[in-house]
Amino acid sequence: MNPALTFLFYLAAVVCFGLAAAGGRVGGGRASVGLVPLGLALWLFPALWAAGVAAF
């Protein structure tokens, strides 16, 4: 995977985690429940892609 694209995935994951953390403090935190799994998926996708390229 292109390093710039990997950076964008990690940046999006950090933004999701930041929004989830801020949402827990402001407004009741219901939206933050969906942002944590999305952040984890974005964080792990580059590693999953690299493993898939190496495997096949």
Secondary structure, DSSP 4 states (H G I P E B T S, - for coil): --HHHHHHHHHHHHHHHHHHHHHHHSTTSTTHHHHHHHHHHHHHHHHHHHHHHHH-
